[in-house]
Amino acid sequence: MDLQLSGKTALVSGSTGGIGLAIAQTLGREGAKVTIVGRGQAGVDKAVAATENADGIVADLATTEGAEAVI
């Protein structure tokens, strides 16, 4: 599939497992630069290692501090 995402950036919260991780991996395979957001360092590290074109941020988006860290 070609989603024409080369050169695009995707921010995927809740992407350290399950559907969020599958979405992040698909976006990465399609050429997007993926930023994985999760609440724990170990989960973020594991998801980044399993996803092409990815980096990660540890943050809880349910908090003001977490949202500010992502922004």
CHARMM-style PDB file with segment names, atoms N, HN, CA, C and O in Angstrom:
ATOM      1  N   MET     1       0.852  -1.164   0.000  1.00  0.00      PROA
ATOM      2  CA  MET     1       0.000   0.000   0.000  1.00  0.00      PROA
ATOM      3  C   MET     1       0.897   1.224   0.000  1.00  0.00      PROA
ATOM      4  O   MET     1       1.956   1.215   0.627  1.00  0.00      PROA
ATOM      5  N   ASP     2       0.500   2.248  -0.674  1.00  0.00      PROA
ATOM      6  HN  ASP     2      -0.360   2.256  -1.184  1.00  0.00      PROA
ATOM      7  CA  ASP     2       1.257   3.496  -0.687  1.00  0.00      PROA
ATOM      8  C   ASP     2       0.348   4.621  -0.208  1.00  0.00      PROA
ATOM      9  O   ASP     2      -0.500   5.120  -0.949  1.00  0.00      PROA
ATOM     10  N   LEU     3       0.546   5.002   1.043  1.00  0.00      PROA
ATOM     11  HN  LEU     3       1.234   4.596   1.644  1.00  0.00      PROA
ATOM     12  CA  LEU     3      -0.268   6.068   1.623  1.00  0.00      PROA
ATOM     13  C   LEU     3       0.318   7.456   1.360  1.00  0.00      PROA
ATOM     14  O   LEU     3      -0.226   8.462   1.816  1.00  0.00      PROA
ATOM     15  N   GLN     4       1.424   7.503   0.626  1.00  0.00      PROA
ATOM     16  HN  GLN     4       1.866   6.686   0.256  1.00  0.00      PROA
ATOM     17  CA  GLN     4       2.081   8.761   0.265  1.00  0.00      PROA
ATOM     18  C   GLN     4       2.422   9.589   1.499  1.00  0.00      PROA
ATOM     19  O   GLN     4       2.119  10.780   1.568  1.00  0.00      PROA
ATOM     20  N   LEU     5       3.063   8.931   2.478  1.00  0.00      PROA
ATOM     21  HN  LEU     5       3.309   7.963   2.421  1.00  0.00      PROA
ATOM     22  CA  LEU     5       3.398   9.595   3.730  1.00  0.00      PROA
ATOM     23  C   LEU     5       4.865   9.992   3.834  1.00  0.00      PROA
ATOM     24  O   LEU     5       5.289  10.535   4.854  1.00  0.00      PROA
ATOM     25  N   SER     6       5.629   9.728   2.804  1.00  0.00      PROA
ATOM     26  HN  SER     6       5.285   9.287   1.976  1.00  0.00      PROA
ATOM     27  CA  SER     6       7.037  10.107   2.830  1.00  0.00      PROA
ATOM     28  C   SER     6       7.167  11.609   3.063  1.00  0.00      PROA
ATOM     29  O   SER     6       6.544  12.412   2.368  1.00  0.00      PROA
ATOM     30  N   GLY     7       7.981  11.977   4.045  1.00  0.00      PROA
ATOM     31  HN  GLY     7       8.487  11.325   4.609  1.00  0.00      PROA
ATOM     32  CA  GLY     7       8.173  13.385   4.362  1.00  0.00      PROA
ATOM     33  C   GLY     7       7.154  13.943   5.344  1.00  0.00      PROA
ATOM     34  O   GLY     7       7.250  15.105   5.739  1.00  0.00      PROA
ATOM     35  N   LYS     8       6.185  13.137   5.741  1.00  0.00      PROA
ATOM     36  HN  LYS     8       6.107  12.193   5.420  1.00  0.00      PROA
ATOM     37  CA  LYS     8       5.155  13.571   6.693  1.00  0.00      PROA
ATOM     38  C   LYS     8       5.564  13.157   8.107  1.00  0.00      PROA
ATOM     39  O   LYS     8       6.401  12.272   8.287  1.00  0.00      PROA
ATOM     40  N   THR     9       4.974  13.798   9.093  1.00  0.00      PROA
ATOM     41  HN  THR     9       4.294  14.517   8.946  1.00  0.00      PROA
ATOM     42  CA  THR     9       5.230  13.476  10.491  1.00  0.00      PROA
ATOM     43  C   THR     9       3.933  13.038  11.147  1.00  0.00      PROA
ATOM     44  O   THR     9       2.881  13.642  10.934  1.00  0.00      PROA
ATOM     45  N   ALA    10       4.016  11.968  11.957  1.00  0.00      PROA
ATOM     46  HN  ALA    10       4.870  11.477  12.130  1.00  0.00      PROA
ATOM     47  CA  ALA    10       2.848  11.462  12.669  1.00  0.00      PROA
ATOM     48  C   ALA    10       3.157  11.380  14.158  1.00  0.00      PROA
ATOM     49  O   ALA    10       4.202  10.864  14.554  1.00  0.00      PROA
ATOM     50  N   LEU    11       2.255  11.887  14.971  1.00  0.00      PROA
ATOM     51  HN  LEU    11       1.406  12.306  14.649  1.00  0.00      PROA
ATOM     52  CA  LEU    11       2.343  11.776  16.424  1.00  0.00      PROA
ATOM     53  C   LEU    11       1.273  10.777  16.843  1.00  0.00      PROA
ATOM     54  O   LEU    11       0.085  11.001  16.609  1.00  0.00      PROA
ATOM     55  N   VAL    12       1.693   9.670  17.466  1.00  0.00      PROA
ATOM     56  HN  VAL    12       2.657   9.488  17.656  1.00  0.00      PROA
ATOM     57  CA  VAL    12       0.752   8.623  17.846  1.00  0.00      PROA
ATOM     58  C   VAL    12       0.825   8.427  19.353  1.00  0.00      PROA
ATOM     59  O   VAL    12       1.815   7.910  19.872  1.00  0.00      PROA
ATOM     60  N   SER    13      -0.226   8.842  20.053  1.00  0.00      PROA
ATOM     61  HN  SER    13      -1.029   9.262  19.631  1.00  0.00      PROA
ATOM     62  CA  SER    13      -0.268   8.618  21.494  1.00  0.00      PROA
ATOM     63  C   SER    13      -0.825   7.224  21.769  1.00  0.00      PROA
ATOM     64  O   SER    13      -1.544   6.658  20.945  1.00  0.00      PROA
ATOM     65  N   GLY    14      -0.490   6.685  22.921  1.00  0.00      PROA
ATOM     66  HN  GLY    14       0.094   7.144  23.590  1.00  0.00      PROA
ATOM     67  CA  GLY    14      -0.948   5.338  23.247  1.00  0.00      PROA
ATOM     68  C   GLY    14      -0.381   4.300  22.303  1.00  0.00      PROA
ATOM     69  O   GLY    14      -1.036   3.303  22.002  1.00  0.00      PROA
ATOM     70  N   SER    15       0.829   4.529  21.837  1.00  0.00      PROA
ATOM     71  HN  SER    15       1.361   5.340  22.082  1.00  0.00      PROA
ATOM     72  CA  SER    15       1.380   3.691  20.769  1.00  0.00      PROA
ATOM     73  C   SER    15       2.450   2.721  21.249  1.00  0.00      PROA
ATOM     74  O   SER    15       3.268   2.263  20.452  1.00  0.00      PROA
ATOM     75  N   THR    16       2.456   2.401  22.534  1.00  0.00      PROA
ATOM     76  HN  THR    16       1.791   2.773  23.181  1.00  0.00      PROA
ATOM     77  CA  THR    16       3.439   1.440  23.027  1.00  0.00      PROA
ATOM     78  C   THR    16       2.914   0.010  22.978  1.00  0.00      PROA
ATOM     79  O   THR    16       3.638  -0.924  23.321  1.00  0.00      PROA
ATOM     80  N   GLY    17       1.670  -0.172  22.557  1.00  0.00      PROA
ATOM     81  HN  GLY    17       1.082   0.587  22.278  1.00  0.00      PROA
ATOM     82  CA  GLY    17       1.122  -1.515  22.438  1.00  0.00      PROA
ATOM     83  C   GLY    17      -0.209  -1.505  21.715  1.00  0.00      PROA
ATOM     84  O   GLY    17      -0.793  -0.450  21.466  1.00  0.00      PROA
ATOM     85  N   GLY    18      -0.669  -2.677  21.388  1.00  0.00      PROA
ATOM     86  HN  GLY    18      -0.195  -3.534  21.591  1.00  0.00      PROA
ATOM     87  CA  GLY    18      -1.997  -2.838  20.797  1.00  0.00      PROA
ATOM     88  C   GLY    18      -2.184  -2.116  19.478  1.00  0.00      PROA
ATOM     89  O   GLY    18      -1.279  -2.049  18.647  1.00  0.00      PROA
ATOM     90  N   ILE    19      -3.381  -1.579  19.310  1.00  0.00      PROA
ATOM     91  HN  ILE    19      -4.116  -1.634  19.986  1.00  0.00      PROA
ATOM     92  CA  ILE    19      -3.740  -0.904  18.061  1.00  0.00      PROA
ATOM     93  C   ILE    19      -2.858   0.315  17.814  1.00  0.00      PROA
ATOM     94  O   ILE    19      -2.462   0.568  16.676  1.00  0.00      PROA
ATOM     95  N   GLY    20      -2.543   1.076  18.866  1.00  0.00      PROA
ATOM     96  HN  GLY    20      -2.864   0.870  19.791  1.00  0.00      PROA
ATOM     97  CA  GLY    20      -1.690   2.258  18.701  1.00  0.00      PROA
ATOM     98  C   GLY    20      -0.327   1.906  18.132  1.00  0.00      PROA
ATOM     99  O   GLY    20       0.182   2.606  17.257  1.00  0.00      PROA
ATOM    100  N   LEU    21       0.270   0.819  18.625  1.00  0.00      PROA
ATOM    101  HN  LEU    21      -0.143   0.250  19.335  1.00  0.00      PROA
ATOM    102  CA  LEU    21       1.568   0.383  18.106  1.00  0.00      PROA
ATOM    103  C   LEU    21       1.442  -0.066  16.659  1.00  0.00      PROA
ATOM    104  O   LEU    21       2.298   0.257  15.836  1.00  0.00      PROA
ATOM    105  N   ALA    22       0.387  -0.806  16.337  1.00  0.00      PROA
ATOM    106  HN  ALA    22      -0.308  -1.069  17.006  1.00  0.00      PROA
ATOM    107  CA  ALA    22       0.185  -1.258  14.951  1.00  0.00      PROA
ATOM    108  C   ALA    22       0.030  -0.067  14.012  1.00  0.00      PROA
ATOM    109  O   ALA    22       0.545  -0.091  12.894  1.00  0.00      PROA
ATOM    110  N   ILE    23      -0.671   0.968  14.450  1.00  0.00      PROA
ATOM    111  HN  ILE    23      -1.089   0.987  15.358  1.00  0.00      PROA
ATOM    112  CA  ILE    23      -0.826   2.182  13.637  1.00  0.00      PROA
ATOM    113  C   ILE    23       0.531   2.848  13.438  1.00  0.00      PROA
ATOM    114  O   ILE    23       0.888   3.216  12.319  1.00  0.00      PROA
ATOM    115  N   ALA    24       1.287   3.003  14.524  1.00  0.00      PROA
ATOM    116  HN  ALA    24       0.998   2.704  15.434  1.00  0.00      PROA
ATOM    117  CA  ALA    24       2.609   3.631  14.433  1.00  0.00      PROA
ATOM    118  C   ALA    24       3.522   2.858  13.482  1.00  0.00      PROA
ATOM    119  O   ALA    24       4.224   3.458  12.668  1.00  0.00      PROA
ATOM    120  N   GLN    25       3.513   1.537  13.584  1.00  0.00      PROA
ATOM    121  HN  GLN    25       2.943   1.050  14.246  1.00  0.00      PROA
ATOM    122  CA  GLN    25       4.352   0.715  12.716  1.00  0.00      PROA
ATOM    123  C   GLN    25       3.947   0.846  11.252  1.00  0.00      PROA
ATOM    124  O   GLN    25       4.809   0.922  10.376  1.00  0.00      PROA
ATOM    125  N   THR    26       2.666   0.873  10.983  1.00  0.00      PROA
ATOM    126  HN  THR    26       1.966   0.811  11.694  1.00  0.00      PROA
ATOM    127  CA  THR    26       2.192   1.033   9.606  1.00  0.00      PROA
ATOM    128  C   THR    26       2.605   2.394   9.052  1.00  0.00      PROA
ATOM    129  O   THR    26       3.086   2.489   7.922  1.00  0.00      PROA
ATOM    130  N   LEU    27       2.419   3.431   9.838  1.00  0.00      PROA
ATOM    131  HN  LEU    27       2.028   3.353  10.755  1.00  0.00      PROA
ATOM    132  CA  LEU    27       2.824   4.768   9.395  1.00  0.00      PROA
ATOM    133  C   LEU    27       4.322   4.823   9.120  1.00  0.00      PROA
ATOM    134  O   LEU    27       4.747   5.412   8.127  1.00  0.00      PROA
ATOM    135  N   GLY    28       5.123   4.218   9.987  1.00  0.00      PROA
ATOM    136  HN  GLY    28       4.778   3.739  10.794  1.00  0.00      PROA
ATOM    137  CA  GLY    28       6.570   4.184   9.785  1.00  0.00      PROA
ATOM    138  C   GLY    28       6.965   3.439   8.526  1.00  0.00      PROA
ATOM    139  O   GLY    28       7.823   3.896   7.771  1.00  0.00      PROA
ATOM    140  N   ARG    29       6.338   2.284   8.298  1.00  0.00      PROA
ATOM    141  HN  ARG    29       5.641   1.913   8.911  1.00  0.00      PROA
ATOM    142  CA  ARG    29       6.619   1.523   7.070  1.00  0.00      PROA
ATOM    143  C   ARG    29       6.240   2.301   5.822  1.00  0.00      PROA
ATOM    144  O   ARG    29       6.852   2.133   4.768  1.00  0.00      PROA
ATOM    145  N   GLU    30       5.238   3.147   5.942  1.00  0.00      PROA
ATOM    146  HN  GLU    30       4.740   3.284   6.799  1.00  0.00      PROA
ATOM    147  CA  GLU    30       4.776   3.936   4.799  1.00  0.00      PROA
ATOM    148  C   GLU    30       5.596   5.209   4.597  1.00  0.00      PROA
ATOM    149  O   GLU    30       5.300   6.002   3.702  1.00  0.00      PROA
ATOM    150  N   GLY    31       6.628   5.408   5.425  1.00  0.00      PROA
ATOM    151  HN  GLY    31       6.868   4.764   6.151  1.00  0.00      PROA
ATOM    152  CA  GLY    31       7.543   6.523   5.199  1.00  0.00      PROA
ATOM    153  C   GLY    31       7.377   7.721   6.102  1.00  0.00      PROA
ATOM    154  O   GLY    31       8.161   8.667   6.010  1.00  0.00      PROA
ATOM    155  N   ALA    32       6.383   7.715   6.973  1.00  0.00      PROA
ATOM    156  HN  ALA    32       5.747   6.948   7.047  1.00  0.00      PROA
ATOM    157  CA  ALA    32       6.202   8.850   7.883  1.00  0.00      PROA
ATOM    158  C   ALA    32       7.250   8.807   8.984  1.00  0.00      PROA
ATOM    159  O   ALA    32       7.685   7.730   9.390  1.00  0.00      PROA
ATOM    160  N   LYS    33       7.648   9.955   9.460  1.00  0.00      PROA
ATOM    161  HN  LYS    33       7.294  10.831   9.130  1.00  0.00      PROA
ATOM    162  CA  LYS    33       8.477  10.072  10.652  1.00  0.00      PROA
ATOM    163  C   LYS    33       7.515   9.995  11.832  1.00  0.00      PROA
ATOM    164  O   LYS    33       6.659  10.865  11.995  1.00  0.00      PROA
ATOM    165  N   VAL    34       7.652   8.956  12.655  1.00  0.00      PROA
ATOM    166  HN  VAL    34       8.348   8.249  12.522  1.00  0.00      PROA
ATOM    167  CA  VAL    34       6.688   8.672  13.715  1.00  0.00      PROA
ATOM    168  C   VAL    34       7.247   9.069  15.076  1.00  0.00      PROA
ATOM    169  O   VAL    34       8.382   8.735  15.415  1.00  0.00      PROA
ATOM    170  N   THR    35       6.444   9.778  15.845  1.00  0.00      PROA
ATOM    171  HN  THR    35       5.522  10.050  15.570  1.00  0.00      PROA
ATOM    172  CA  THR    35       6.771  10.054  17.236  1.00  0.00      PROA
ATOM    173  C   THR    35       5.810   9.253  18.097  1.00  0.00      PROA
ATOM    174  O   THR    35       4.597   9.463  18.074  1.00  0.00      PROA
ATOM    175  N   ILE    36       6.384   8.332  18.854  1.00  0.00      PROA
ATOM    176  HN  ILE    36       7.369   8.162  18.872  1.00  0.00      PROA
ATOM    177  CA  ILE    36       5.621   7.474  19.746  1.00  0.00      PROA
ATOM    178  C   ILE    36       5.545   8.139  21.107  1.00  0.00      PROA
ATOM    179  O   ILE    36       6.562   8.591  21.635  1.00  0.00      PROA
ATOM    180  N   VAL    37       4.348   8.204  21.681  1.00  0.00      PROA
ATOM    181  HN  VAL    37       3.523   7.837  21.252  1.00  0.00      PROA
ATOM    182  CA  VAL    37       4.152   8.793  23.003  1.00  0.00      PROA
ATOM    183  C   VAL    37       3.591   7.723  23.933  1.00  0.00      PROA
ATOM    184  O   VAL    37       2.594   7.070  23.625  1.00  0.00      PROA
ATOM    185  N   GLY    38       4.255   7.558  25.082  1.00  0.00      PROA
ATOM    186  HN  GLY    38       5.065   8.088  25.332  1.00  0.00      PROA
ATOM    187  CA  GLY    38       3.782   6.610  26.080  1.00  0.00      PROA
ATOM    188  C   GLY    38       4.137   7.083  27.474  1.00  0.00      PROA
ATOM    189  O   GLY    38       4.931   8.009  27.641  1.00  0.00      PROA
ATOM    190  N   ARG    39       3.558   6.455  28.460  1.00  0.00      PROA
ATOM    191  HN  ARG    39       2.913   5.703  28.325  1.00  0.00      PROA
ATOM    192  CA  ARG    39       3.754   6.888  29.842  1.00  0.00      PROA
ATOM    193  C   ARG    39       4.978   6.296  30.515  1.00  0.00      PROA
ATOM    194  O   ARG    39       5.390   6.790  31.565  1.00  0.00      PROA
ATOM    195  N   GLY    40       5.576   5.252  29.947  1.00  0.00      PROA
ATOM    196  HN  GLY    40       5.241   4.850  29.095  1.00  0.00      PROA
ATOM    197  CA  GLY    40       6.732   4.622  30.577  1.00  0.00      PROA
ATOM    198  C   GLY    40       7.908   4.499  29.623  1.00  0.00      PROA
ATOM    199  O   GLY    40       7.730   4.194  28.443  1.00  0.00      PROA
ATOM    200  N   GLN    41       9.104   4.735  30.131  1.00  0.00      PROA
ATOM    201  HN  GLN    41       9.249   4.983  31.089  1.00  0.00      PROA
ATOM    202  CA  GLN    41      10.308   4.700  29.293  1.00  0.00      PROA
ATOM    203  C   GLN    41      10.519   3.337  28.645  1.00  0.00      PROA
ATOM    204  O   GLN    41      10.843   3.260  27.460  1.00  0.00      PROA
ATOM    205  N   ALA    42      10.337   2.259  29.411  1.00  0.00      PROA
ATOM    206  HN  ALA    42      10.073   2.322  30.374  1.00  0.00      PROA
ATOM    207  CA  ALA    42      10.569   0.921  28.862  1.00  0.00      PROA
ATOM    208  C   ALA    42       9.636   0.631  27.691  1.00  0.00      PROA
ATOM    209  O   ALA    42      10.070   0.090  26.674  1.00  0.00      PROA
ATOM    210  N   GLY    43       8.366   0.983  27.826  1.00  0.00      PROA
ATOM    211  HN  GLY    43       8.014   1.422  28.652  1.00  0.00      PROA
ATOM    212  CA  GLY    43       7.411   0.759  26.741  1.00  0.00      PROA
ATOM    213  C   GLY    43       7.711   1.595  25.516  1.00  0.00      PROA
ATOM    214  O   GLY    43       7.605   1.117  24.387  1.00  0.00      PROA
ATOM    215  N   VAL    44       8.088   2.846  25.739  1.00  0.00      PROA
ATOM    216  HN  VAL    44       8.175   3.234  26.657  1.00  0.00      PROA
ATOM    217  CA  VAL    44       8.439   3.723  24.618  1.00  0.00      PROA
ATOM    218  C   VAL    44       9.668   3.182  23.899  1.00  0.00      PROA
ATOM    219  O   VAL    44       9.692   3.124  22.669  1.00  0.00      PROA
ATOM    220  N   ASP    45      10.690   2.785  24.659  1.00  0.00      PROA
ATOM    221  HN  ASP    45      10.670   2.832  25.658  1.00  0.00      PROA
ATOM    222  CA  ASP    45      11.910   2.246  24.046  1.00  0.00      PROA
ATOM    223  C   ASP    45      11.623   1.006  23.214  1.00  0.00      PROA
ATOM    224  O   ASP    45      12.149   0.860  22.110  1.00  0.00      PROA
ATOM    225  N   LYS    46      10.799   0.121  23.733  1.00  0.00      PROA
ATOM    226  HN  LYS    46      10.372   0.239  24.630  1.00  0.00      PROA
ATOM    227  CA  LYS    46      10.456  -1.114  23.019  1.00  0.00      PROA
ATOM    228  C   LYS    46       9.682  -0.802  21.732  1.00  0.00      PROA
ATOM    229  O   LYS    46       9.949  -1.395  20.686  1.00  0.00      PROA
ATOM    230  N   ALA    47       8.734   0.119  21.809  1.00  0.00      PROA
ATOM    231  HN  ALA    47       8.517   0.600  22.658  1.00  0.00      PROA
ATOM    232  CA  ALA    47       7.941   0.486  20.634  1.00  0.00      PROA
ATOM    233  C   ALA    47       8.795   1.179  19.574  1.00  0.00      PROA
ATOM    234  O   ALA    47       8.634   0.918  18.382  1.00  0.00      PROA
ATOM    235  N   VAL    48       9.694   2.053  19.996  1.00  0.00      PROA
ATOM    236  HN  VAL    48       9.824   2.265  20.965  1.00  0.00      PROA
ATOM    237  CA  VAL    48      10.587   2.731  19.044  1.00  0.00      PROA
ATOM    238  C   VAL    48      11.464   1.711  18.330  1.00  0.00      PROA
ATOM    239  O   VAL    48      11.659   1.796  17.117  1.00  0.00      PROA
ATOM    240  N   ALA    49      11.991   0.748  19.081  1.00  0.00      PROA
ATOM    241  HN  ALA    49      11.832   0.680  20.066  1.00  0.00      PROA
ATOM    242  CA  ALA    49      12.846  -0.281  18.476  1.00  0.00      PROA
ATOM    243  C   ALA    49      12.085  -1.134  17.467  1.00  0.00      PROA
ATOM    244  O   ALA    49      12.682  -1.660  16.527  1.00  0.00      PROA
ATOM    245  N   ALA    50      10.777  -1.274  17.650  1.00  0.00      PROA
ATOM    246  HN  ALA    50      10.292  -0.846  18.413  1.00  0.00      PROA
ATOM    247  CA  ALA    50       9.957  -2.122  16.775  1.00  0.00      PROA
ATOM    248  C   ALA    50       9.306  -1.352  15.630  1.00  0.00      PROA
ATOM    249  O   ALA    50       8.532  -1.923  14.862  1.00  0.00      PROA
ATOM    250  N   THR    51       9.615  -0.051  15.510  1.00  0.00      PROA
ATOM    251  HN  THR    51      10.244   0.413  16.134  1.00  0.00      PROA
ATOM    252  CA  THR    51       8.938   0.798  14.530  1.00  0.00      PROA
ATOM    253  C   THR    51       9.960   1.525  13.670  1.00  0.00      PROA
ATOM    254  O   THR    51      10.892   2.140  14.188  1.00  0.00      PROA
ATOM    255  N   GLU    52       9.787   1.454  12.374  1.00  0.00      PROA
ATOM    256  HN  GLU    52       9.030   0.954  11.953  1.00  0.00      PROA
ATOM    257  CA  GLU    52      10.668   2.173  11.450  1.00  0.00      PROA
ATOM    258  C   GLU    52      10.450   3.675  11.572  1.00  0.00      PROA
ATOM    259  O   GLU    52       9.339   4.134  11.837  1.00  0.00      PROA
ATOM    260  N   ASN    53      11.521   4.428  11.378  1.00  0.00      PROA
ATOM    261  HN  ASN    53      12.424   4.054  11.163  1.00  0.00      PROA
ATOM    262  CA  ASN    53      11.442   5.893  11.325  1.00  0.00      PROA
ATOM    263  C   ASN    53      10.812   6.497  12.577  1.00  0.00      PROA
ATOM    264  O   ASN    53      10.038   7.449  12.480  1.00  0.00      PROA
ATOM    265  N   ALA    54      11.135   5.955  13.752  1.00  0.00      PROA
ATOM    266  HN  ALA    54      11.764   5.181  13.832  1.00  0.00      PROA
ATOM    267  CA  ALA    54      10.454   6.402  14.969  1.00  0.00      PROA
ATOM    268  C   ALA    54      11.410   6.965  16.014  1.00  0.00      PROA
ATOM    269  O   ALA    54      12.570   6.565  16.111  1.00  0.00      PROA
ATOM    270  N   ASP    55      10.886   7.895  16.783  1.00  0.00      PROA
ATOM    271  HN  ASP    55       9.944   8.219  16.704  1.00  0.00      PROA
ATOM    272  CA  ASP    55      11.504   8.329  18.024  1.00  0.00      PROA
ATOM    273  C   ASP    55      10.400   8.351  19.067  1.00  0.00      PROA
ATOM    274  O   ASP    55       9.231   8.133  18.747  1.00  0.00      PROA
ATOM    275  N   GLY    56      10.769   8.613  20.308  1.00  0.00      PROA
ATOM    276  HN  GLY    56      11.719   8.790  20.568  1.00  0.00      PROA
ATOM    277  CA  GLY    56       9.767   8.515  21.353  1.00  0.00      PROA
ATOM    278  C   GLY    56       9.839   9.616  22.381  1.00  0.00      PROA
ATOM    279  O   GLY    56      10.878  10.243  22.584  1.00  0.00      PROA
ATOM    280  N   ILE    57       8.711   9.836  23.023  1.00  0.00      PROA
ATOM    281  HN  ILE    57       7.866   9.327  22.858  1.00  0.00      PROA
ATOM    282  CA  ILE    57       8.586  10.799  24.114  1.00  0.00      PROA
ATOM    283  C   ILE    57       7.836  10.100  25.245  1.00  0.00      PROA
ATOM    284  O   ILE    57       6.800   9.473  25.026  1.00  0.00      PROA
ATOM    285  N   VAL    58       8.378  10.218  26.456  1.00  0.00      PROA
ATOM    286  HN  VAL    58       9.220  10.728  26.634  1.00  0.00      PROA
ATOM    287  CA  VAL    58       7.677   9.700  27.625  1.00  0.00      PROA
ATOM    288  C   VAL    58       6.867  10.843  28.215  1.00  0.00      PROA
ATOM    289  O   VAL    58       7.424  11.843  28.668  1.00  0.00      PROA
ATOM    290  N   ALA    59       5.550  10.686  28.205  1.00  0.00      PROA
ATOM    291  HN  ALA    59       5.098   9.874  27.836  1.00  0.00      PROA
ATOM    292  CA  ALA    59       4.663  11.722  28.725  1.00  0.00      PROA
ATOM    293  C   ALA    59       3.275  11.141  28.948  1.00  0.00      PROA
ATOM    294  O   ALA    59       2.847  10.229  28.241  1.00  0.00      PROA
ATOM    295  N   ASP    60       2.585  11.680  29.936  1.00  0.00      PROA
ATOM    296  HN  ASP    60       2.933  12.421  30.510  1.00  0.00      PROA
ATOM    297  CA  ASP    60       1.199  11.309  30.204  1.00  0.00      PROA
ATOM    298  C   ASP    60       0.315  12.433  29.682  1.00  0.00      PROA
ATOM    299  O   ASP    60       0.232  13.496  30.296  1.00  0.00      PROA
ATOM    300  N   LEU    61      -0.338  12.204  28.562  1.00  0.00      PROA
ATOM    301  HN  LEU    61      -0.270  11.340  28.063  1.00  0.00      PROA
ATOM    302  CA  LEU    61      -1.137  13.257  27.932  1.00  0.00      PROA
ATOM    303  C   LEU    61      -2.404  13.595  28.702  1.00  0.00      PROA
ATOM    304  O   LEU    61      -3.128  14.515  28.322  1.00  0.00      PROA
ATOM    305  N   ALA    62      -2.682  12.872  29.770  1.00  0.00      PROA
ATOM    306  HN  ALA    62      -2.093  12.125  30.079  1.00  0.00      PROA
ATOM    307  CA  ALA    62      -3.823  13.207  30.620  1.00  0.00      PROA
ATOM    308  C   ALA    62      -3.488  14.326  31.599  1.00  0.00      PROA
ATOM    309  O   ALA    62      -4.349  14.789  32.348  1.00  0.00      PROA
ATOM    310  N   THR    63      -2.227  14.755  31.585  1.00  0.00      PROA
ATOM    311  HN  THR    63      -1.528  14.379  30.977  1.00  0.00      PROA
ATOM    312  CA  THR    63      -1.795  15.831  32.483  1.00  0.00      PROA
ATOM    313  C   THR    63      -1.321  17.033  31.679  1.00  0.00      PROA
ATOM    314  O   THR    63      -0.888  16.900  30.534  1.00  0.00      PROA
ATOM    315  N   THR    64      -1.409  18.194  32.289  1.00  0.00      PROA
ATOM    316  HN  THR    64      -1.760  18.302  33.219  1.00  0.00      PROA
ATOM    317  CA  THR    64      -0.915  19.419  31.638  1.00  0.00      PROA
ATOM    318  C   THR    64       0.579  19.294  31.363  1.00  0.00      PROA
ATOM    319  O   THR    64       1.047  19.662  30.285  1.00  0.00      PROA
ATOM    320  N   GLU    65       1.316  18.783  32.323  1.00  0.00      PROA
ATOM    321  HN  GLU    65       0.935  18.484  33.198  1.00  0.00      PROA
ATOM    322  CA  GLU    65       2.767  18.656  32.159  1.00  0.00      PROA
ATOM    323  C   GLU    65       3.119  17.719  30.992  1.00  0.00      PROA
ATOM    324  O   GLU    65       4.033  17.993  30.215  1.00  0.00      PROA
ATOM    325  N   GLY    66       2.387  16.627  30.889  1.00  0.00      PROA
ATOM    326  HN  GLY    66       1.644  16.405  31.521  1.00  0.00      PROA
ATOM    327  CA  GLY    66       2.639  15.690  29.801  1.00  0.00      PROA
ATOM    328  C   GLY    66       2.337  16.293  28.444  1.00  0.00      PROA
ATOM    329  O   GLY    66       3.100  16.114  27.496  1.00  0.00      PROA
ATOM    330  N   ALA    67       1.216  17.014  28.348  1.00  0.00      PROA
ATOM    331  HN  ALA    67       0.596  17.160  29.119  1.00  0.00      PROA
ATOM    332  CA  ALA    67       0.861  17.668  27.087  1.00  0.00      PROA
ATOM    333  C   ALA    67       1.888  18.721  26.713  1.00  0.00      PROA
ATOM    334  O   ALA    67       2.249  18.846  25.542  1.00  0.00      PROA
ATOM    335  N   GLU    68       2.359  19.473  27.684  1.00  0.00      PROA
ATOM    336  HN  GLU    68       2.066  19.371  28.635  1.00  0.00      PROA
ATOM    337  CA  GLU    68       3.379  20.481  27.417  1.00  0.00      PROA
ATOM    338  C   GLU    68       4.691  19.844  26.972  1.00  0.00      PROA
ATOM    339  O   GLU    68       5.387  20.397  26.121  1.00  0.00      PROA
ATOM    340  N   ALA    69       5.036  18.688  27.537  1.00  0.00      PROA
ATOM    341  HN  ALA    69       4.470  18.239  28.228  1.00  0.00      PROA
ATOM    342  CA  ALA    69       6.264  18.000  27.147  1.00  0.00      PROA
ATOM    343  C   ALA    69       6.210  17.571  25.684  1.00  0.00      PROA
ATOM    344  O   ALA    69       7.217  17.639  24.978  1.00  0.00      PROA
ATOM    345  N   VAL    70       5.050  17.136  25.233  1.00  0.00      PROA
ATOM    346  HN  VAL    70       4.233  17.081  25.806  1.00  0.00      PROA
ATOM    347  CA  VAL    70       4.898  16.719  23.848  1.00  0.00      PROA
ATOM    348  C   VAL    70       4.947  17.910  22.901  1.00  0.00      PROA
ATOM    349  O   VAL    70       5.560  17.849  21.835  1.00  0.00      PROA
ATOM    350  N   ILE    71       4.294  18.987  23.305  1.00  0.00      PROA
ATOM    351  HN  ILE    71       3.796  19.037  24.170  1.00  0.00      PROA
ATOM    352  CA  ILE    71       4.275  20.183  22.460  1.00  0.00      PROA
ATOM    353  C   ILE    71       5.660  20.756  22.365  1.00  0.00      PROA
ATOM    354  OT1 ILE    71       5.864  21.771  21.698  1.00  0.00      PROA
TER     355      ILE     71
END
